[in-house]
Amino acid sequence: MAYWDWPAAESGDDGHLILCVHGLSRNGRDFDVLARQLSLHARVICPDVVGRGRSDWLADPQSYQVPFYVADMLTLLQTVLAESAAAGRPVTQLDWVGTSMGGLIGMAVAALPPPPGRVVLRRLVLNDVGPVITWASIQRIGTYLGQQPEFDSEQQAADYLRRVAASFGPHSDAEWLALSRPMLRPLDNGRLGLHYDPAIAVAFADMTEAAAAANEHLLWQLYDGIQAQTLLLRGAESDLLTREAAQRMTLRGPRARLVEFARVGHAPTLVHADQTAVVLPFLIDAQPPGFDDVD
């Protein structure tokens, strides 16, 4: 599993580690803008979940599922924490930013008791995801996931991705190109393809509406077990995380603080200043706004 490592700036704190984990068909480069800003204060690691970006593709497509990703992230954390301690820069604060699938992985990690000696997850950002995932959004994602389009140019690919990910909300041409470039890989025929294993769609395609409903109960159990302070971001037009589900998340478990962004669906890209201005103080300030001290 590859990951993008943003060391803390000289004035920052290498003992503060923030993991940023991407959505289903994306990769760690989605967080370039946010990581650049966070790295002024902390070390930031943005993994390419297996099957995406520069990480290896799996031989068994049924392993492209959240429980396996959780195991991978725990291994990554164990490795990074051990290396940091050996270098004399132990990690003392651990935070997580998770977009969509990355948020589901984060919920599971946050709900698990940490092994002895491992730092506890302090703060969790859930970007447009929660225990309730609508069947309509699963069907929508299934219409394009796993397809293998080919492109003659970066611009042609960016135009395609802009249509597929229209729910990300308004972005400039330059922003879309920056979001699209890491999604591409050169093909043997000289054209460009998407930088993920199309087999990630296999387990996803096996999902049924009944199974999705059954998973909801398990996800609520995970959410209710989270002790970390939690910030919930929602695109106001999201078809994956409903406003009703988001409101329920403010009332149970970690009682997340909810912030919605207008003119955005699933999911906020954390590129624009109005979005990063919410995330940065939550992760960097000693006491984020909107949270009360808890005995």
C-alpha positions as CSV (number, residue, x, y, z in Angstrom):
1,M,0.0,0.0,0.0
2,A,1.5,3.3,-1.1
3,Y,0.9,6.5,0.8
4,W,1.7,10.2,0.5
5,D,3.7,11.6,3.4
6,W,3.6,15.3,4.2
7,P,6.1,16.0,7.0
8,A,5.2,18.8,9.4
9,A,6.8,22.1,8.6
10,E,9.7,23.3,10.8
11,S,7.2,25.3,12.9
12,G,4.8,22.4,13.1
13,D,4.5,19.3,15.3
14,D,5.7,15.9,13.9
15,G,4.1,14.3,16.9
16,H,0.7,15.2,15.6
17,L,-0.3,12.8,12.9
18,I,-3.4,13.2,10.6
19,L,-4.5,10.4,8.3
20,C,-6.6,11.5,5.3
21,V,-8.4,8.6,3.6
22,H,-10.2,8.9,0.3
23,G,-13.4,7.7,-1.2
24,L,-14.3,4.6,-3.1
25,S,-12.8,5.2,-6.6
26,R,-10.4,8.0,-5.7
27,N,-6.8,8.1,-4.2
28,G,-4.7,9.9,-1.6
29,R,-3.9,12.8,-4.0
30,D,-7.5,14.1,-3.4
31,F,-6.1,15.7,-0.3
32,D,-3.3,17.7,-1.8
33,V,-4.8,21.1,-1.0
34,L,-5.9,20.2,2.5
35,A,-2.7,18.3,3.3
36,R,-0.5,21.2,2.2
37,Q,-2.4,23.5,4.7
38,L,-2.4,20.9,7.5
39,S,1.3,20.1,7.1
40,L,2.1,23.6,8.4
41,H,1.0,22.3,11.8
42,A,1.2,18.5,11.7
43,R,2.4,15.5,9.8
44,V,-0.2,14.3,7.2
45,I,-0.4,10.8,5.6
46,C,-2.7,10.2,2.7
47,P,-2.8,6.5,1.7
48,D,-3.8,5.1,-1.6
49,V,-6.2,2.4,-0.4
50,V,-5.3,-0.9,-2.1
51,G,-6.5,-1.2,-5.7
52,R,-6.2,2.6,-6.2
53,G,-3.5,5.1,-7.1
54,R,0.0,3.7,-6.7
55,S,-1.0,0.8,-4.4
56,D,-1.0,-2.8,-5.6
57,W,-4.1,-4.4,-7.1
58,L,-5.5,-7.4,-5.2
59,A,-5.6,-10.9,-6.6
60,D,-9.0,-11.6,-4.9
61,P,-11.6,-8.9,-5.8
62,Q,-13.7,-10.0,-2.8
63,S,-11.0,-8.5,-0.6
64,Y,-12.0,-5.0,-1.8
65,Q,-14.2,-4.4,1.2
66,V,-14.1,-2.2,4.3
67,P,-13.0,-4.8,6.9
68,F,-9.9,-5.5,4.8
69,Y,-9.2,-1.8,4.4
70,V,-9.5,-1.4,8.2
71,A,-6.9,-4.1,8.7
72,D,-4.6,-2.4,6.2
73,M,-4.9,1.0,7.9
74,L,-4.2,-0.5,11.4
75,T,-1.0,-2.1,9.9
76,L,0.0,1.2,8.4
77,L,-0.6,3.0,11.7
78,Q,1.4,0.4,13.6
79,T,4.3,0.8,11.2
80,V,4.3,4.6,11.1
81,L,4.0,4.8,14.9
82,A,6.8,2.4,15.5
83,E,9.1,4.2,12.9
84,S,8.3,7.6,14.5
85,A,9.1,6.3,18.0
86,A,12.3,4.7,16.8
87,A,13.3,8.0,15.2
88,G,12.8,9.8,18.5
89,R,9.6,11.6,17.3
90,P,6.8,9.6,18.9
91,V,3.2,10.4,17.8
92,T,1.3,11.9,20.7
93,Q,-1.9,13.1,18.8
94,L,-3.7,11.1,16.1
95,D,-6.6,12.5,14.0
96,W,-8.5,11.2,10.9
97,V,-10.2,12.7,7.9
98,G,-12.3,10.3,5.9
99,T,-14.2,11.1,2.7
100,S,-17.1,8.6,2.0
101,M,-15.4,5.2,2.1
102,G,-12.5,6.7,4.0
103,G,-15.0,7.8,6.6
104,L,-16.4,4.3,7.0
105,I,-12.9,3.0,7.6
106,G,-12.3,5.8,10.1
107,M,-15.5,5.0,12.0
108,A,-14.3,1.4,12.4
109,V,-10.8,2.4,13.5
110,A,-12.2,5.0,15.9
111,A,-14.6,2.4,17.5
112,L,-12.0,-0.2,18.0
113,P,-10.0,-0.2,21.3
114,P,-6.4,0.7,20.5
115,P,-3.8,-1.9,21.1
116,P,-1.7,-1.3,24.2
117,G,0.8,1.5,23.7
118,R,-1.0,2.9,20.7
119,V,-2.1,6.5,20.8
120,V,-5.9,6.9,20.9
121,L,-7.7,8.6,17.9
122,R,-8.4,12.1,19.1
123,R,-10.5,13.7,16.4
124,L,-12.5,12.4,13.5
125,V,-13.8,14.2,10.4
126,L,-16.5,12.3,8.5
127,N,-16.9,13.8,5.1
128,D,-20.4,13.2,3.8
129,V,-20.8,9.7,5.2
130,G,-22.4,8.0,8.2
131,P,-24.2,4.8,9.3
132,V,-27.0,5.3,6.8
133,I,-26.1,5.1,3.1
134,T,-29.0,5.4,0.8
135,W,-29.8,2.7,-1.7
136,A,-30.3,5.3,-4.4
137,S,-26.6,6.5,-4.0
138,I,-25.3,2.9,-4.1
139,Q,-27.2,2.4,-7.4
140,R,-25.9,5.7,-8.8
141,I,-22.3,4.7,-8.0
142,G,-22.8,1.3,-9.5
143,T,-23.6,2.9,-12.9
144,Y,-20.0,4.0,-13.4
145,L,-17.8,2.0,-11.0
146,G,-15.6,-0.5,-12.6
147,Q,-16.0,0.8,-16.1
148,Q,-12.7,1.1,-18.1
149,P,-12.9,4.2,-20.3
150,E,-9.9,5.2,-22.3
151,F,-8.9,8.8,-23.1
152,D,-6.7,10.6,-25.7
153,S,-5.7,13.4,-23.3
154,E,-5.8,14.6,-19.7
155,Q,-8.4,17.2,-20.7
156,Q,-10.7,14.5,-22.2
157,A,-10.4,12.5,-19.0
158,A,-11.1,15.5,-16.8
159,D,-14.2,16.3,-18.8
160,Y,-15.4,12.7,-18.3
161,L,-14.7,12.8,-14.6
162,R,-16.4,16.1,-14.3
163,R,-19.6,14.6,-15.6
164,V,-19.3,11.5,-13.4
165,A,-18.5,13.5,-10.3
166,A,-20.8,16.5,-11.0
167,S,-22.1,16.2,-7.4
168,F,-18.7,17.4,-6.1
169,G,-20.1,20.9,-6.9
170,P,-18.7,23.8,-8.8
171,H,-14.9,23.8,-9.5
172,S,-12.8,25.8,-11.9
173,D,-11.2,24.1,-14.9
174,A,-7.9,24.2,-13.2
175,E,-9.3,22.6,-10.1
176,W,-10.9,19.8,-12.0
177,L,-7.7,19.1,-13.9
178,A,-5.8,18.9,-10.6
179,L,-8.3,16.5,-9.2
180,S,-8.3,14.4,-12.4
181,R,-4.5,14.0,-13.1
182,P,-3.8,11.6,-10.2
183,M,-6.8,9.5,-11.3
184,L,-5.1,8.6,-14.6
185,R,-2.5,6.0,-15.7
186,P,-0.8,5.4,-19.1
187,L,-2.0,2.4,-21.0
188,D,0.1,0.2,-23.3
189,N,-1.8,1.6,-26.3
190,G,-0.6,5.1,-25.6
191,R,-4.0,6.3,-24.2
192,L,-4.9,7.0,-20.6
193,G,-7.1,5.0,-18.3
194,L,-8.4,5.3,-14.7
195,H,-5.9,4.7,-11.9
196,Y,-7.9,2.1,-10.1
197,D,-8.5,-1.7,-10.4
198,P,-11.9,-2.1,-12.1
199,A,-12.3,-5.2,-9.9
200,I,-13.2,-2.9,-7.0
201,A,-16.7,-3.0,-8.4
202,V,-17.1,-6.8,-7.9
203,A,-17.9,-6.8,-4.2
204,F,-19.8,-3.5,-4.6
205,A,-22.0,-5.0,-7.3
206,D,-22.9,-7.9,-5.0
207,M,-24.5,-5.5,-2.6
208,T,-28.3,-5.9,-2.3
209,E,-30.8,-3.5,-0.7
210,A,-31.4,-6.0,2.1
211,A,-27.7,-6.3,2.8
212,A,-27.3,-2.5,2.8
213,A,-30.1,-2.3,5.4
214,A,-28.5,-5.0,7.5
215,N,-25.1,-3.2,7.4
216,E,-26.8,0.0,8.7
217,H,-27.3,-1.7,12.1
218,L,-23.7,-2.6,12.4
219,L,-22.6,0.9,11.3
220,W,-24.7,2.5,14.0
221,Q,-23.0,0.2,16.5
222,L,-19.6,1.4,15.3
223,Y,-20.7,5.0,15.4
224,D,-22.1,4.7,18.9
225,G,-18.7,3.3,20.0
226,I,-16.7,6.3,18.8
227,Q,-15.1,8.3,21.6
228,A,-13.2,10.8,19.4
229,Q,-14.6,14.3,18.9
230,T,-16.3,14.2,15.6
231,L,-17.0,16.7,12.9
232,L,-19.5,15.7,10.2
233,L,-19.4,17.5,6.9
234,R,-22.4,17.2,4.5
235,G,-23.0,18.4,1.0
236,A,-26.4,20.0,1.2
237,E,-27.5,18.2,-2.0
238,S,-25.9,14.8,-1.0
239,D,-27.8,11.7,-2.1
240,L,-25.7,9.5,0.1
241,L,-26.0,11.1,3.5
242,T,-29.5,12.4,4.1
243,R,-30.1,15.4,6.3
244,E,-32.2,13.2,8.6
245,A,-29.4,10.7,9.1
246,A,-26.9,13.6,9.7
247,Q,-29.1,15.1,12.3
248,R,-29.4,11.7,14.1
249,M,-25.6,11.6,14.2
250,T,-25.6,14.9,16.1
251,L,-27.7,13.3,18.8
252,R,-26.1,9.9,19.5
253,G,-22.7,8.3,19.8
254,P,-20.0,11.1,19.6
255,R,-22.7,13.7,18.9
256,A,-21.0,15.0,15.9
257,R,-20.9,18.7,15.1
258,L,-22.6,19.1,11.7
259,V,-21.6,21.6,9.0
260,E,-23.3,21.6,5.6
261,F,-22.1,23.2,2.3
262,A,-24.5,24.7,-0.2
263,R,-24.4,23.8,-3.9
264,V,-22.5,20.5,-3.1
265,G,-23.7,16.9,-3.2
266,H,-21.6,13.8,-2.5
267,A,-18.9,14.7,-1.5
268,P,-17.2,18.0,-0.6
269,T,-13.7,17.9,-2.1
270,L,-12.1,19.9,0.7
271,V,-10.4,22.1,-2.0
272,H,-12.3,25.3,-1.5
273,A,-11.5,27.8,1.3
274,D,-14.9,27.6,2.9
275,Q,-14.5,23.9,3.4
276,T,-10.9,23.8,4.6
277,A,-11.7,26.7,6.9
278,V,-14.0,24.4,8.8
279,V,-11.6,21.4,8.9
280,L,-8.4,23.2,9.8
281,P,-9.4,24.7,13.2
282,F,-11.2,21.5,14.2
283,L,-7.9,19.5,13.8
284,I,-5.4,22.2,14.9
285,D,-7.0,24.2,17.7
286,A,-6.8,23.0,21.3
287,Q,-10.6,23.3,21.6
288,P,-12.5,23.4,18.3
289,P,-15.4,25.7,18.0
290,G,-18.8,24.2,18.7
291,F,-17.6,21.6,21.3
292,D,-18.1,21.9,25.0
293,D,-15.8,20.4,27.5
294,V,-16.9,16.9,28.6
295,D,-16.1,15.6,32.1
